[in-house]
Amino acid sequence: MRLTTFLAALALPAVLSPSSAPAYEMPYDPYPWCAVYSGDAGGASNCGFLTIEQCRATVSGIGGFCEPNQFYNPRGAAARAQKRAPR
């Protein structure tokens, strides 16, 4: 029993130690704004806008609002360019 406890105590810091590697790489999503439609579209969304003005023009007259894209990740292009360079 003591040997098992001792081995578990040795293994625990290795398991719980912080890692510098992310759990997964965020996908590239260059569009920072989403339109959330109301009315007949009832909650449908479109996260394909580079500016809030584009988004507002889209929902104007048909109802809805604009919100920040929670998956916006502008760094994807730089990461891809770095991966291609070593060839």
C-alpha positions in Angstrom: 0.0 0.0 0.0 2.8 2.4 0.9 4.6 1.7 -2.4 1.4 2.5 -4.4 0.9 5.7 -2.5 4.5 6.7 -3.1 4.4 6.0 -6.8 1.1 7.9 -7.1 2.7 10.9 -5.3 5.6 10.8 -7.8 3.4 10.6 -10.9 0.9 13.3 -9.8 3.2 16.3 -10.5 4.0 15.0 -14.0 0.3 14.6 -14.8 -0.8 18.0 -13.4 2.1 20.0 -14.7 1.1 22.8 -17.0 1.8 22.4 -20.7 2.9 25.1 -23.1 1.1 23.3 -26.0 -2.6 24.2 -26.5 -5.1 21.4 -26.4 -6.0 22.1 -30.0 -5.3 24.8 -32.6 -8.1 27.3 -33.1 -9.4 27.3 -36.7 -8.8 30.3 -38.8 -11.8 32.6 -38.8 -11.1 36.1 -40.3 -14.6 37.5 -39.8 -15.0 39.5 -36.6 -18.8 40.3 -36.9 -21.9 38.2 -37.0 -25.5 39.2 -38.0 -28.2 37.6 -35.9 -31.5 37.7 -37.8 -35.0 38.1 -36.4 -38.4 37.8 -37.9 -38.9 34.9 -40.3 -35.2 33.8 -39.9 -35.7 33.7 -36.1 -32.3 33.4 -34.7 -30.3 32.4 -37.8 -26.9 33.9 -37.9 -24.2 34.8 -40.5 -20.6 35.3 -39.3 -19.2 36.5 -42.5 -18.6 40.2 -42.0 -15.2 42.1 -41.9 -16.8 45.3 -40.6 -19.7 46.2 -38.4 -20.9 48.5 -41.1 -21.3 45.5 -43.5 -23.2 43.6 -40.9 -25.5 46.5 -40.1 -26.3 47.1 -43.8 -27.3 43.4 -44.0 -29.7 43.4 -41.1 -31.1 46.9 -42.0 -34.7 46.5 -43.1 -35.0 42.8 -42.4 -34.5 42.9 -38.6 -31.8 41.7 -36.4 -28.6 42.9 -34.8 -24.8 42.5 -35.0 -22.6 41.0 -32.4 -18.9 40.1 -32.2 -17.9 36.7 -33.6 -17.0 34.5 -30.6 -14.8 32.4 -32.9 -12.9 35.3 -34.5 -9.2 34.2 -34.9 -7.2 36.5 -37.0 -3.9 34.7 -36.4 -4.6 31.7 -38.6 -3.0 33.1 -41.7 0.3 33.8 -40.0 0.5 30.3 -38.6 -0.1 28.8 -42.0 2.5 31.0 -43.6 5.1 29.9 -41.0 4.3 26.2 -41.6 4.7 26.6 -45.4 8.1 28.4 -45.2 10.4 25.5 -44.3 9.8 23.7 -47.7 
